[in-house]
Amino acid sequence: MNQRNLLATLLLAMLLGGCAVFEAPPQGLDPTQQKLAEIERRLAALERILASGALIELTEHVDALQRQAAELRGRTDTLEHNADSTSGRQRDLYVDLDDRVRTLESRDGSRPVSVSLAAPVTALPVPGGTDRQNYEAAFELLKQQRYQAAEAAFGQFLVSFPDSQLADNAQYWRAEAYYVTDQFEDALGQFQVVLSGYPRSRKIPDALLKIGFSNYELGRWGGARAALERVKEDYPESTAARLAGQRLSRMDDEGH
């Protein structure tokens, strides 16, 4: 209901209520005189309402509510846009990393050379910066394939900002840094932390997928199949479910 209709409805209600305070017209008046008397009563009620300032106050209150609603809608649209943009960038990186690993797997039938990630975590990539600034800096290291530095940055992020809304994503990408450098045992443990530490995270299907992939690389066929089938069952419309199906088909072809 728009402002004009709302005010009209409220005004009508007040007029009807105001009419009750007047006595009914004498029964001896003819119909025309009764109508004139009723009109006079209603005009008197309207004059009282206008004189009290209630209508002006009501209008100002409605205007304030409409401004607040418009501001909230604007904030909601901005948050949704930011969330969609971040989700899209991370999904693109996830697919890119997985494709890169597959390419390395197929090159001369060998796996990529393992890289140690045992370097100590010493400082945030953006000392004194916010959680988002440090998360984005660590994420940039990952995109640059500087996996050791990225793992260290995400690790320090989790120490410095354990309650950040980005903590689940940081944990996932930290595990991913282990996975793409062939350290599947460590990767498996880190992906499990996503499941146990952030059960409501949007990264759960991706973490399950990589748990399946890590078990596959470790030759643990039962664990791999269980994780991959869970992805397909619990998140059937996700990109992770499609990739899980492809890996399950591969396992079937290989007799695992």
N, C-alpha and C positions, 0 to 999 in steps of 0.2 A: 504494500500500500504506500503511495507516494505521500509527500508532506501535505499537499492540498486536501487529499481525501481523508487523511488522518485528522487534520484540523477540523474538517467539516463534520466528521463523525463525532469527535469530542464536543464540538460546539452544540450539535444536535442533542447529545446526551445531557449537556448542562442546561440547555434550554428546556428540555422536557422535565428535568429535575426541578428547574426553577419555577416552572408553572405550578407545581404542586403547592407552593406556599400561598397562592391566591385562592380566595373562595370561588366556588362555582358561580356563574352568572345567575341572576334571578330567573326563575322559571317563567315569569310573566313577560319577558322580553321576546320580541319576534325574532326569527332566525337571523335576519340581517344584523340586528343589534347584538345578538349573541356572538356572531362572528367578529364584529368590530371590537367587542369587549375582549375576546380571546386574543385578537391581534395586539391590542393594547397591553395585555398581560405579558405576551411574549416579548414585545418591545421593551417593556420595563425590565424583564429578566435579562435581556441582552445588554441594556444600559448598565445594569449592575455588574455584569461580567466584565464589560469593557472598562468600567470605572475602577474595578479591583486590580487591573493589570494582569490577571491570570492568563489571559489569552496571549499576551506578549511574552510572558515568562515561558509559557508552554512552547511557543514558536522558537524561542531561543534555545530551549532544551533540546528540541527535535533537531535543530540545525547543528548543535554540538555533537549529538549522537551520530548524525550523518557524517560529520567530518572525521570522527573517530573511526567509524566503519571504513571510510575510504582510506584512511591511513593504514589500518590493519590489513586491508586487501592489498595495498601496495607493498607492505612488508612481506606478506605471504608470497606474493608473486616473485619478489626478489629472492627469497629463500629457496623457492622451488626452482628458479632458474639456476641459482648457484649449485644446488644439489644435483640437478640434471647435468650441468656442465662438468662437475667433478666426477660424477659417475661415468659419464661418457669418456673422459680422459683416462680414467683408470681402466675401463673396459678395453679401450684401444691398446693401452700398454700391456694389459694381461694377454690379449690375443697376440700382440707383437712378440712378447717374450716367449710364448708357447711355440709360435711359428719359428722363432729363431733357434730354439732348442731342437725342434724337429729337423731343421736344416743341418745343424751340427751333427745330429745323430746319423743322418743319411750320408754324410760326407765320408767317403772311404770306409763306411761301416763302423766308424769310431765315435766315441763320445767326446765332448769337449774336454780340454785339459782341466784338471781340478785346480782350483785356486784356494789357498788357505784364507780363511776369514778370522784367523785367531788374533789379529791386531787388536790391541787394547782400545777401549772406548775412552776418549779423553775429554772431548768437549762437544758442545752443540755446533752444528754448521753455521748457525747465526747466533753467536753469544749475545744474550740480552734480548733476543727477539721473541716474538710470540710463538705459541704452539703451531699456528698455521704457517708462519714464516719458516720455522724449522722443518716442519713436515714437507713443505714444498721444496725446500732446499735438498732434503734427503731424497725426495722423489726425483728431482732433477739428476742427482748422482746416479740413480738407478737407470734412468733413461739414457744416460751417457755411457752405460755399461761399466761404470766404476763400482763394481759390486762390493768390493771390500769396504770402500769408503761409505757406500750406501748402507750396508749392514751396520757399520759402526754408528752412523748418524741416526738410523732408526732405533738402534739400541739405546743410545743416549737420550733420544726423544722420549722413549718409554720410561726411562728413569726420571727425567725432568718433568714430564707432563703425564703422569699415570692416569689422571682423571680427564684427560682431553677427549673430546668427541671424536678425535682422529686416531685415538690409541689403537682401536681394532684394525684400522687400515695400516697403521705403522707396523703392527705385529705381523700382519699378512705379508707386507712387502719385505720385511726383514726375513721372514721364512723363504720368500721367493729368491732373495739374494743367495741363500744357501742352495736352493734347488738348481738354479741356472749355473752354478759352479760345481755341480756334481756331488755335493755333500748331502746325499739323500737321507742319511740317518739323522743328521742335524736338522735338515729341512722338515722331516717328518715330525720331530719333536716340536718345532716351532709352529707348524700348521696345526698341531693338536692344541697348542695354547690358544689359537684363535677360537676353536670350538669350546674349550673349557672356560676360557676367560671372558669371552664375548659372545655368549650364546644367541643374542639377538642381532648380531652384526649382519650387514648385507654381504659380508665376505664369507659367510659360512659355506655357501655352495662352491665357491672357488677354492676355499681351504679344503673341503672334502675332496674335490677333484684332485688337488695336488697331493693329498694324502694317498689317494689311489695311485697316482702317477709315481710317487716316491716308493710305495710298496712294490709297484711293478718293477722299478729299476733295481730294487733290492731282492727281487725274485720271490717275494711273498705274495703269491698269487691269490690266496684266500683273502688276505687283507685288502689287496688291490680291488678285487671283484666286489667285496662287500661295500667299500667306500664308493666305488663308481656306480653301483646299482642304487645306493642310497641317494646319490645326486639325482639320478634319473627319476626316482620315485618321489622324492620330496620337492624337487625343483624342476619339474618337467619342461617348463617354458624358458629356462635359462640357457645362456651360451654354454655354461659349464655342463649342463645335461647333454647338449649336442656333442661336446668333446668327450664326455664320459662314454656315450654310446659308440663313438668311433674307436676309443681305446678298448672297449669290451669286444667289439667286432674283431679287432686286431688280436686280442687274446684268444678268441675262439679260433681264428685262423692258425694261430701258433700252438693251439692245443693246450692252453693254460686254463 
